[in-house]
Amino acid sequence: MRADDGGREPMISVRDLTRSYPRRRTSLLGKPGHTLGLDGVGFDVAAGERFAIVGESGSGKSTLLRILAGLDQPTSGSVSVAGIDLTRHGKHVRALRRKLQMVFQDPMSSLDPRMRVRDIVAEPLVAQRIKHSRADIEQLLQDVGINPESADRYPHQFSGGQRQRISIARALAPNPSILIADEPVSALDVSVRAQVLNLINTLVRERELTLVFVSHDLSVVRHLCQRIAVLKDGRLIEIGDTAQVYDDPQTEYTKRLVAAIPTLAKALSGAGTGDLLT
């Protein structure tokens, strides 16, 4: 296992990770095949690093995230997150919940519409039996830019950007050391994306979090992350410092991703929000 530059073990270590899924028979006598969701993926993420995983739909990003979060098991290979071996289930995965939290793509579908915001933010604390007070929840809401006086409202009473801020507050509640953000701004309006990204940037820095940011948008990860891993068809085809991957991509696939960068940066500068992540 490779240590990071400080001589410590990496916060996340993935080795020769493979995940295959059974495929239906194509004929009565034919043997069932397998589809590879991940094929020999390996990388390290140092403590405090901001690491991006990029790739188009079907590249294996979601499969990789589920394994990192302890929601799925690899077919082969090894995964260690915050010193926890995720190839072993049970109490090891339970211990991961306090150290790793996720922010999902669509805040409306990830928030229970029947719960008040106060209870949504407190949900992981209750589940993990972590003592907390009303003031703790209100402080978390304030930290993400939500008025604590609105804590008794329901998710549908907030805008999309506000709902994602609530999701971030919920993820931060157990005071994790690792934050995984799965396309956290792709469901938001362009004018709101910069605000949420700036919030994530600030919170990661202030709380000294290790960030794994998943996106298909290189214009976002360029400003937010220090290193980029590029996935294609379940394989890790390129990895390196953000500037290196962005300015000198080594594969044709990465070159196409760079060439097809969406208009987020242009739209933001046109809207007078050129201070994204500064």
MOTAWO-V454435 format. One record per residue. RES is the residue in one letter. PHI is phi in whole degrees, -180 to 180 (none if undefined). OMEGA is omega in degrees with one decimal (NA if undefined). D_CENTER is the distance of its C-alpha to the mean C-alpha in Angstrom with 2 decimals. Layout:
res | phi | omega | d_center
RES | PHI | OMEGA | D_CENTER
RES | PHI | OMEGA | D_CENTER
This chain:
res | phi | omega | d_center
M | none | -176.7 | 22.97
R | -84 | 176.5 | 22.53
A | -85 | 177.9 | 22.30
D | -81 | -172.7 | 20.69
D | -65 | 179.8 | 23.05
G | -86 | -179.9 | 24.02
G | 84 | 179.4 | 25.35
R | -94 | 173.9 | 22.81
E | -69 | 179.2 | 20.87
P | -64 | 177.8 | 17.30
M | -68 | 176.3 | 14.60
I | -128 | 178.4 | 13.04
S | -132 | -179.6 | 15.68
V | -118 | -176.8 | 15.64
R | -130 | 172.5 | 19.16
D | 47 | -173.6 | 20.61
L | -79 | 178.2 | 18.14
T | -130 | 174.4 | 19.68
R | -136 | 179.3 | 19.06
S | -117 | 179.9 | 21.95
Y | -123 | 178.5 | 22.95
P | -65 | 179.1 | 26.61
R | -112 | -178.7 | 28.16
R | -63 | 176.2 | 31.14
R | -63 | 175.6 | 34.60
T | -95 | 176.2 | 36.01
S | -151 | -176.7 | 39.54
L | -62 | -176.5 | 41.45
L | -96 | -177.5 | 42.32
G | -75 | 178.6 | 39.21
K | -84 | 177.3 | 36.75
P | -65 | -179.7 | 33.24
G | -99 | -179.8 | 30.75
H | -137 | 174.4 | 27.09
T | -111 | -179.2 | 24.13
L | -87 | 173.1 | 21.69
G | -85 | 174.9 | 18.02
L | -137 | -174.8 | 17.32
D | -137 | 174.3 | 20.21
G | 67 | -177.5 | 20.56
V | -80 | 178.2 | 17.13
G | -151 | 176.8 | 17.18
F | -171 | 173.4 | 15.62
D | -122 | 171.9 | 15.27
V | -127 | -178.4 | 12.99
A | -77 | 176.3 | 15.32
A | -61 | 179.8 | 15.18
G | 83 | -178.9 | 14.23
E | -80 | 173.8 | 12.92
R | -110 | -169.2 | 10.40
F | -117 | -179.2 | 9.31
A | -107 | 171.8 | 8.39
I | -119 | -175.7 | 8.54
V | -124 | 179.0 | 10.79
G | 163 | -179.8 | 13.32
E | -75 | 177.1 | 15.23
S | -58 | -178.6 | 15.24
G | 88 | -177.7 | 16.37
S | -79 | -179.0 | 15.20
G | 112 | -177.2 | 13.49
K | -61 | -176.9 | 9.76
S | -65 | 178.2 | 9.65
T | -62 | 179.8 | 12.14
L | -63 | 180.0 | 10.42
L | -63 | -179.7 | 7.34
R | -61 | 179.0 | 10.22
I | -71 | 178.7 | 12.11
L | -62 | -178.7 | 9.81
A | -87 | 179.4 | 9.61
G | 76 | -178.7 | 13.34
L | -94 | 179.5 | 13.72
D | -149 | -180.0 | 15.52
Q | -112 | 176.5 | 17.87
P | -72 | 173.7 | 18.43
T | -72 | 175.3 | 21.88
S | -155 | -177.3 | 22.48
G | 97 | -178.2 | 21.11
S | -135 | 177.8 | 19.53
V | -139 | 175.4 | 16.25
S | -125 | -179.8 | 16.38
V | -127 | -179.3 | 13.76
A | 53 | 178.1 | 15.37
G | 79 | -178.7 | 18.67
I | -104 | 179.0 | 18.23
D | -79 | -175.7 | 19.30
L | -84 | 173.0 | 17.25
T | -80 | 176.8 | 20.06
R | -118 | -175.7 | 21.96
H | -86 | 174.3 | 21.35
G | 81 | -172.9 | 22.75
K | -64 | -179.7 | 22.73
H | -67 | 178.2 | 20.38
V | -69 | 178.3 | 17.47
R | -62 | 178.8 | 18.73
A | -65 | -179.6 | 18.67
L | -67 | -174.3 | 14.98
R | -58 | -179.1 | 14.30
R | -79 | -175.9 | 15.64
K | -98 | -176.3 | 13.73
L | -132 | 177.4 | 10.13
Q | -133 | -175.6 | 8.68
M | -123 | 168.8 | 6.03
V | -116 | -172.4 | 6.34
F | -95 | -173.6 | 7.38
Q | -66 | -174.0 | 9.03
D | -108 | -176.4 | 12.54
P | -65 | -178.7 | 13.47
M | -68 | -179.0 | 16.95
S | -81 | -178.3 | 16.28
S | -93 | 178.1 | 13.92
L | -109 | 179.9 | 16.66
D | -71 | -176.4 | 19.98
P | -66 | -177.8 | 22.63
R | -90 | -177.0 | 25.29
M | -102 | 172.3 | 23.88
R | -73 | -176.6 | 24.56
V | -57 | 179.3 | 21.83
R | -56 | -178.2 | 23.25
D | -75 | 177.5 | 22.83
I | -64 | -178.8 | 19.29
V | -66 | -178.5 | 18.16
A | -80 | -172.8 | 20.42
E | -53 | -179.9 | 19.31
P | -67 | 177.7 | 17.22
L | -70 | 177.7 | 20.08
V | -66 | -177.8 | 22.64
A | -62 | -178.1 | 21.01
Q | -98 | 177.2 | 20.88
R | 57 | 177.1 | 24.26
I | -97 | -179.5 | 23.37
K | -64 | 179.6 | 26.15
H | -156 | 179.9 | 25.46
S | -122 | 175.5 | 27.62
R | -58 | -180.0 | 27.75
A | -65 | 178.4 | 27.57
D | -61 | -179.2 | 24.30
I | -67 | -179.9 | 22.64
E | -66 | 177.5 | 24.39
Q | -67 | 177.1 | 23.28
L | -62 | 178.1 | 19.56
L | -63 | 179.1 | 20.28
Q | -64 | -179.2 | 22.26
D | -63 | -178.9 | 19.60
V | -101 | 175.0 | 17.33
G | 87 | 176.4 | 20.44
I | -108 | 179.5 | 21.61
N | -63 | -179.4 | 25.29
P | -58 | 179.7 | 25.82
E | -68 | 179.5 | 28.89
S | -96 | -174.4 | 26.84
A | -66 | -179.2 | 25.29
D | -95 | 176.4 | 27.63
R | -87 | -178.5 | 26.66
Y | -106 | -175.4 | 24.69
P | -54 | -176.7 | 21.52
H | -67 | -180.0 | 23.75
Q | -89 | 179.5 | 25.54
F | -119 | 174.7 | 22.70
S | -76 | 179.7 | 21.48
G | -60 | 178.9 | 18.16
G | -65 | 177.8 | 16.98
Q | -67 | 178.2 | 18.37
R | -63 | 178.1 | 16.70
Q | -69 | 174.6 | 13.22
R | -63 | 177.2 | 14.60
I | -65 | 176.8 | 15.76
S | -61 | 178.9 | 12.42
I | -67 | 178.0 | 11.22
A | -61 | 178.1 | 14.57
R | -62 | -179.8 | 14.19
A | -65 | -177.8 | 11.04
L | -82 | -173.4 | 13.09
A | -54 | -179.3 | 16.25
P | -78 | -178.5 | 16.42
N | 58 | -177.4 | 15.92
P | -73 | 173.9 | 13.15
S | -99 | -179.2 | 12.98
I | -127 | 175.2 | 9.32
L | -119 | 174.4 | 6.44
I | -106 | -179.8 | 2.87
A | -114 | -175.6 | 2.44
D | -100 | -178.6 | 3.83
E | 47 | -169.2 | 6.97
P | -71 | -178.7 | 7.61
V | -120 | -175.0 | 11.03
S | -69 | -180.0 | 12.36
A | -94 | -175.5 | 14.36
L | -104 | 174.3 | 15.90
D | -63 | -177.7 | 19.14
V | -57 | -177.3 | 19.25
S | -67 | -178.2 | 21.11
V | -94 | -174.7 | 18.47
R | -58 | -177.8 | 15.44
A | -61 | -179.5 | 16.81
Q | -64 | -178.8 | 17.33
V | -69 | 178.3 | 13.83
L | -65 | 176.7 | 12.51
N | -63 | 178.2 | 15.41
L | -63 | 178.6 | 14.60
I | -59 | 179.9 | 11.11
N | -58 | -178.6 | 13.02
T | -66 | -177.3 | 15.81
L | -66 | 178.3 | 14.19
V | -62 | -179.9 | 12.29
R | -68 | -175.8 | 15.72
E | -68 | -177.4 | 17.85
R | -95 | 178.2 | 16.18
E | 54 | -178.5 | 15.70
L | -87 | 165.8 | 12.15
T | -89 | -175.1 | 10.39
L | -112 | 168.5 | 7.18
V | -114 | -173.2 | 4.86
F | -112 | -177.1 | 4.28
V | -105 | -177.7 | 5.04
S | -162 | 169.4 | 8.35
H | -100 | -170.3 | 12.00
D | -105 | -178.6 | 13.26
L | -68 | 179.1 | 14.52
S | -69 | 177.5 | 16.16
V | -80 | -174.9 | 13.04
V | -68 | 178.8 | 11.51
R | -60 | -177.1 | 15.15
H | -89 | -171.2 | 15.50
L | -109 | -168.6 | 12.35
C | -116 | -178.9 | 11.72
Q | -89 | 178.5 | 14.46
R | -134 | -178.3 | 13.95
I | -130 | 170.5 | 12.95
A | -114 | -177.5 | 13.04
V | -106 | 178.6 | 14.48
L | -105 | 175.1 | 14.63
K | -148 | 179.2 | 17.64
D | 52 | 176.5 | 19.13
G | 82 | -178.8 | 17.18
R | -114 | 175.3 | 18.35
L | -85 | -172.9 | 17.01
I | -101 | 178.6 | 19.52
E | -161 | 177.1 | 18.75
I | -151 | 179.8 | 17.06
G | 175 | 176.2 | 18.17
D | -59 | -174.5 | 18.13
T | -56 | -178.3 | 16.79
A | -62 | 180.0 | 20.36
Q | -64 | -179.2 | 21.74
V | -66 | -176.6 | 19.56
Y | -73 | -174.0 | 20.03
D | -87 | -177.2 | 23.75
D | -141 | -179.5 | 24.87
P | -62 | -173.2 | 22.85
Q | -98 | -179.3 | 24.47
T | -123 | 179.3 | 24.06
E | -63 | 179.7 | 25.29
Y | -63 | 178.8 | 22.03
T | -65 | 177.6 | 20.18
K | -61 | 178.5 | 23.21
R | -69 | 177.5 | 22.90
L | -64 | 179.4 | 19.29
V | -66 | -179.1 | 20.53
A | -66 | -176.8 | 23.64
A | -100 | -179.5 | 21.90
I | -55 | -178.7 | 19.69
P | -66 | -171.1 | 19.66
T | -90 | -176.9 | 21.68
L | -57 | -177.5 | 19.14
A | -62 | 179.5 | 20.62
K | -66 | -179.5 | 24.10
A | -65 | -180.0 | 23.73
L | -67 | 179.2 | 22.48
S | -66 | 178.0 | 25.35
G | -69 | -179.8 | 27.71
A | -91 | 178.6 | 26.73
G | 80 | 179.1 | 27.46
T | -119 | -177.4 | 23.94
G | -72 | 179.9 | 24.09
D | -89 | -179.1 | 22.93
L | -55 | 173.4 | 19.23
L | 58 | 176.2 | 17.49
T | -99 | NA | 20.89
